[in-house]
Amino acid sequence: MRIISETRLKKACEKHPDAEPSIQAWKKLVKALDWNSFADVIATSVFAPDQVKNFVIFNIGGNKYRLITCINYKTKAIYIREFLTHAEYDKDKWKNDEWFDS
């Protein structure tokens, strides 16, 4: 899978240094896999993925952070939409993303 854009992950590591090991592990896992559906994500990810409409959310850093993605299974691309603390995620502002299928 291709990650678009890794710049957002780099910024997340700068803002939350404690999350960097988990982000790097997630990147390594994702790049080694070839997902065709959310079922594939569930079967191969240790990051407790959850699907909310068209977004896939991963638990990062022992449930401390949320990585919000949009996966295009046909093009094998994962679009990084947000990296939030659990508290920020719970405010649901990420659902205002223009890509979120309401």
VOBANU-125087 format. One line per 8 residues: number of its first residue (from 0); their letters; for each residue x, y, z of N, C-alpha, C, O. Coordinates in nm, 2 decimals, padded with zeros to 4 digits. Each point is the difference from the previous one (the first is absolute). Layout:
VOBANU-125087
NUM = A = X Y Z X Y Z X Y Z X Y Z ~ ...
end
This chain:
VOBANU-125087
0 = MRIISETR = 00.09 -00.12 00.00 -00.09 00.12 00.00 00.09 00.12 00.00 00.11 00.00 00.06 ~ -00.16 00.11 -00.12 00.07 00.13 -00.01 -00.06 00.09 00.10 -00.12 00.01 00.02 ~ 00.20 00.07 00.05 -00.05 00.09 00.10 00.01 00.14 -00.06 00.10 00.05 -00.04 ~ -00.21 00.02 00.05 -00.01 00.14 -00.06 -00.07 00.08 00.11 -00.12 -00.02 00.03 ~ 00.18 00.11 00.03 00.13 00.05 -00.01 00.08 -00.03 00.13 -00.05 00.02 00.11 ~ 00.17 -00.07 -00.13 00.08 -00.03 00.12 00.04 00.13 00.08 00.04 -00.01 00.11 ~ -00.05 00.12 -00.18 00.03 00.13 00.07 -00.09 00.02 00.12 00.04 00.05 00.10 ~ -00.17 -00.09 -00.11 -00.09 00.01 00.12 00.05 -00.09 00.11 -00.02 00.04 00.12
8 = LKKACEKH = 00.07 -00.15 -00.15 00.05 -00.09 00.10 00.13 00.06 00.07 00.02 -00.01 00.12 ~ 00.06 00.07 -00.20 00.13 00.06 00.05 -00.04 00.11 00.09 00.06 00.01 00.11 ~ -00.16 00.07 -00.14 -00.05 00.11 00.09 -00.05 -00.05 00.13 00.01 00.05 00.10 ~ -00.08 -00.17 -00.11 -00.06 -00.06 00.11 00.11 -00.05 00.10 -00.01 00.02 00.12 ~ 00.12 -00.07 -00.18 00.11 -00.04 00.08 00.07 00.11 00.07 00.04 -00.01 00.12 ~ -00.03 00.13 -00.19 00.06 00.12 00.06 -00.09 00.05 00.11 00.05 00.04 00.11 ~ -00.18 -00.04 -00.13 -00.09 00.05 00.11 -00.02 -00.09 00.11 -00.01 00.04 00.12 ~ 00.02 -00.17 -00.14 -00.02 -00.11 00.10 00.11 -00.10 -00.01 -00.02 -00.11 -00.05
16 = PDAEPSIQ = 00.14 00.15 00.10 00.12 -00.09 -00.01 -00.03 -00.14 00.06 00.06 -00.10 -00.05 ~ -00.14 00.09 00.15 -00.03 -00.13 00.06 -00.07 -00.10 -00.10 00.00 -00.12 00.02 ~ -00.06 00.18 -00.12 -00.08 -00.08 -00.10 00.09 -00.05 -00.11 -00.04 -00.09 -00.08 ~ 00.16 00.14 00.07 00.08 -00.03 -00.12 00.03 -00.15 -00.01 -00.01 -00.05 -00.12 ~ 00.05 -00.03 00.22 00.02 -00.14 -00.02 -00.12 -00.07 -00.06 00.01 -00.09 -00.08 ~ -00.13 00.12 00.13 -00.12 -00.06 -00.05 -00.03 00.04 -00.14 -00.05 -00.08 -00.08 ~ 00.07 00.21 00.05 -00.02 00.04 -00.14 00.09 -00.07 -00.10 -00.04 -00.04 -00.10 ~ 00.17 00.03 00.15 00.10 -00.07 -00.09 -00.04 -00.15 -00.02 00.01 -00.05 -00.11
24 = AWKKLVKA = -00.06 -00.01 00.22 -00.04 -00.14 -00.01 -00.13 -00.01 -00.10 00.00 -00.10 -00.08 ~ -00.09 00.19 00.09 -00.12 00.00 -00.08 00.05 00.02 -00.15 -00.05 -00.07 -00.09 ~ 00.14 00.17 00.06 00.05 00.02 -00.13 00.06 -00.13 -00.06 -00.03 -00.04 -00.11 ~ 00.11 -00.02 00.19 00.07 -00.13 -00.05 -00.10 -00.10 -00.03 00.01 -00.07 -00.10 ~ -00.11 00.05 00.18 -00.10 -00.10 -00.02 -00.08 00.03 -00.13 -00.02 -00.09 -00.08 ~ -00.03 00.21 00.07 -00.08 00.04 -00.11 00.07 -00.01 -00.14 -00.05 -00.05 -00.09 ~ 00.18 00.09 00.09 00.08 -00.01 -00.12 00.02 -00.14 -00.05 00.03 -00.03 -00.12 ~ -00.03 -00.07 00.22 00.02 -00.14 -00.04 -00.12 -00.07 -00.04 00.01 -00.12 -00.04
32 = LDWNSFAD = -00.13 00.18 00.05 -00.12 -00.07 -00.02 -00.07 00.05 -00.13 00.03 00.10 -00.06 ~ -00.13 -00.18 00.02 -00.08 00.03 -00.12 -00.14 -00.03 00.03 -00.06 -00.11 -00.02 ~ -00.01 00.22 00.07 -00.14 -00.02 00.05 -00.09 00.02 -00.12 00.02 00.09 -00.08 ~ -00.12 -00.18 00.08 -00.11 00.01 -00.11 -00.14 00.04 00.06 -00.09 00.03 -00.07 ~ 00.09 -00.03 00.21 -00.13 00.03 00.06 00.03 00.02 00.15 00.11 -00.02 00.05 ~ -00.22 00.08 00.02 00.02 00.02 00.14 00.02 -00.13 00.08 00.07 -00.01 00.10 ~ -00.13 -00.10 -00.15 00.03 -00.13 00.06 00.15 -00.04 00.00 00.04 -00.05 00.10 ~ 00.03 00.09 -00.21 00.14 -00.02 00.00 00.07 00.08 00.11 00.10 -00.04 00.06
40 = VIATSVFA = -00.14 00.16 -00.05 00.06 00.09 00.11 -00.02 -00.06 00.13 00.09 -00.01 00.08 ~ -00.21 -00.03 -00.05 -00.03 -00.06 00.14 00.09 -00.13 00.02 00.05 -00.02 00.11 ~ -00.04 -00.06 -00.22 00.07 -00.13 00.02 00.15 00.02 00.01 00.07 -00.09 00.06 ~ -00.01 00.21 -00.10 00.15 00.01 00.00 00.05 00.11 00.09 00.12 00.02 00.01 ~ -00.21 00.06 00.05 00.05 00.12 00.07 -00.01 -00.03 00.15 -00.11 -00.04 00.05 ~ 00.21 00.08 00.03 00.00 -00.01 00.14 -00.04 00.13 00.06 00.01 00.02 00.12 ~ -00.05 00.08 -00.20 -00.03 00.13 00.05 -00.15 00.03 00.01 -00.05 00.11 -00.01 ~ -00.02 -00.22 00.04 -00.15 00.01 00.03 -00.08 00.09 -00.09 -00.05 00.09 00.04
48 = PDQVKNFV = 00.06 -00.13 -00.17 -00.07 00.09 -00.10 -00.15 00.00 00.02 -00.06 -00.10 00.04 ~ 00.00 00.21 -00.07 -00.15 00.02 00.01 -00.04 00.08 -00.13 00.07 00.09 -00.04 ~ -00.18 -00.13 -00.01 -00.05 00.07 -00.12 -00.12 00.09 00.04 -00.10 -00.05 00.06 ~ 00.11 00.18 -00.09 -00.10 00.09 00.02 -00.03 00.06 -00.14 00.07 00.09 -00.05 ~ -00.19 -00.13 00.00 -00.03 00.04 -00.14 00.11 -00.04 -00.09 00.04 -00.12 -00.01 ~ 00.02 00.22 -00.07 00.11 -00.04 -00.09 00.14 00.02 00.06 00.10 -00.01 -00.07 ~ -00.09 00.04 00.20 00.13 00.02 00.06 00.03 -00.13 00.08 -00.08 -00.06 00.05 ~ 00.21 00.04 -00.04 00.05 -00.11 00.08 00.09 00.07 00.11 00.09 00.07 -00.03
56 = IFNIGGNK = -00.12 -00.10 00.15 00.07 00.06 00.12 00.08 -00.11 00.07 -00.05 -00.11 00.03 ~ 00.18 00.15 -00.01 00.09 -00.09 00.07 00.03 00.05 00.14 00.02 00.12 00.01 ~ -00.01 -00.20 00.09 00.05 00.03 00.13 00.15 00.00 00.00 00.06 -00.10 -00.04 ~ 00.00 00.21 00.08 00.15 00.01 00.00 00.04 00.04 00.14 -00.06 00.07 00.07 ~ 00.18 -00.13 -00.03 00.06 00.03 00.13 -00.08 -00.05 00.11 -00.02 00.07 00.10 ~ -00.03 -00.19 -00.11 -00.07 -00.07 00.11 -00.13 00.07 00.03 -00.04 00.02 00.12 ~ -00.03 00.02 -00.22 -00.14 00.06 00.01 00.01 00.15 00.04 -00.10 00.05 00.04 ~ 00.22 00.01 -00.05 00.01 00.14 00.04 -00.03 00.09 -00.11 -00.04 00.12 00.02
64 = YRLITCIN = 00.06 -00.17 -00.15 -00.02 00.09 -00.12 -00.09 -00.07 -00.10 -00.02 -00.13 00.01 ~ -00.03 00.21 -00.10 -00.09 -00.06 -00.11 00.06 00.05 -00.13 00.02 00.12 -00.02 ~ 00.01 -00.21 -00.07 00.04 00.03 -00.13 -00.12 -00.02 -00.10 -00.04 -00.12 -00.01 ~ 00.00 00.22 -00.05 -00.12 00.00 -00.08 00.04 00.00 -00.15 00.08 00.08 -00.04 ~ -00.12 -00.19 -00.03 00.04 -00.02 -00.14 -00.12 -00.02 -00.09 -00.11 -00.03 00.05 ~ 00.14 00.05 -00.17 -00.10 -00.04 -00.11 00.08 -00.09 -00.09 00.10 00.04 -00.06 ~ -00.15 -00.16 00.04 00.07 -00.10 -00.08 -00.07 -00.02 -00.13 -00.12 -00.03 -00.01 ~ 00.20 00.04 -00.10 -00.04 -00.04 -00.13 00.05 -00.13 -00.03 00.12 -00.01 -00.04
72 = YKTKAIYI = -00.20 -00.09 00.05 00.05 -00.14 -00.02 00.04 -00.03 -00.15 00.09 -00.08 -00.02 ~ -00.16 00.15 -00.07 00.04 -00.03 -00.14 00.13 00.06 -00.04 00.08 -00.07 -00.07 ~ -00.04 00.18 00.12 00.13 00.06 -00.03 00.11 -00.03 00.10 00.11 00.04 -00.02 ~ -00.15 -00.11 00.13 00.09 -00.04 00.10 00.06 00.12 00.07 00.12 00.00 00.03 ~ -00.20 00.10 00.00 00.05 00.12 00.06 -00.08 00.03 00.13 -00.12 -00.02 00.01 ~ 00.20 00.06 00.09 -00.06 00.04 00.13 00.03 00.15 00.02 00.11 00.04 00.00 ~ -00.22 00.03 00.01 00.01 00.15 00.01 -00.01 00.03 00.15 -00.10 -00.03 00.07 ~ 00.20 00.10 -00.02 00.00 00.04 00.14 -00.09 00.13 00.01 00.04 00.10 -00.06
80 = REFLTHAE = -00.14 -00.11 00.14 -00.09 00.12 00.02 00.03 00.07 00.13 00.00 00.12 -00.01 ~ 00.01 -00.19 00.12 00.03 00.07 00.13 00.08 -00.10 00.09 -00.01 -00.12 -00.02 ~ 00.08 00.18 00.11 00.06 -00.07 00.11 -00.03 00.08 00.12 00.04 00.11 00.02 ~ -00.12 -00.17 00.07 -00.06 00.06 00.11 00.03 -00.07 00.13 00.02 -00.12 00.00 ~ -00.03 00.19 00.11 00.00 -00.06 00.13 -00.13 -00.07 00.02 -00.10 00.04 -00.07 ~ 00.08 -00.13 00.16 -00.12 -00.06 00.03 -00.11 00.10 00.03 -00.11 00.00 -00.04 ~ 00.15 00.10 00.12 -00.09 00.11 00.05 -00.05 00.08 -00.12 -00.12 00.04 -00.01 ~ 00.21 00.00 -00.08 -00.03 00.07 -00.12 -00.10 -00.08 -00.09 -00.09 00.06 -00.05
88 = YDKDKWKN = 00.12 -00.18 00.04 -00.08 -00.09 -00.08 -00.15 -00.01 00.05 -00.09 00.01 -00.08 ~ 00.08 -00.02 00.21 -00.13 00.00 00.06 -00.09 00.12 -00.02 -00.12 -00.01 00.02 ~ 00.18 00.12 -00.06 -00.08 00.12 -00.02 -00.07 -00.01 -00.14 -00.08 00.09 -00.03 ~ 00.12 -00.18 -00.05 -00.07 -00.03 -00.13 00.02 00.11 -00.11 -00.07 00.00 -00.10 ~ 00.16 00.09 00.12 00.03 00.11 -00.10 00.05 -00.06 -00.13 -00.01 00.06 -00.10 ~ 00.08 -00.17 00.11 00.06 -00.07 -00.12 -00.11 -00.04 -00.09 00.02 -00.02 -00.12 ~ -00.14 00.01 00.16 -00.12 -00.04 -00.09 -00.03 00.12 -00.09 -00.08 -00.02 -00.09 ~ 00.13 00.14 00.12 -00.02 00.11 -00.09 00.09 00.00 -00.13 -00.01 00.08 -00.08
96 = DEWFDS = 00.10 -00.18 00.08 00.09 -00.01 -00.12 -00.08 -00.02 -00.12 -00.10 -00.07 -00.01 ~ 00.14 00.15 -00.10 -00.07 -00.01 -00.13 -00.01 -00.13 -00.06 -00.08 -00.03 -00.08 ~ 00.17 -00.06 00.12 00.00 -00.14 -00.05 -00.09 -00.09 00.07 -00.03 -00.11 -00.05 ~ -00.02 00.15 00.17 -00.08 -00.09 00.08 -00.13 -00.02 -00.06 -00.07 00.10 -00.03 ~ 00.03 -00.22 00.00 -00.12 -00.03 -00.07 -00.12 -00.01 00.11 -00.01 -00.10 00.06 ~ -00.06 00.21 -00.06 -00.11 00.00 00.10 -00.13 -00.06 -00.04 -00.10 00.00 00.07
end
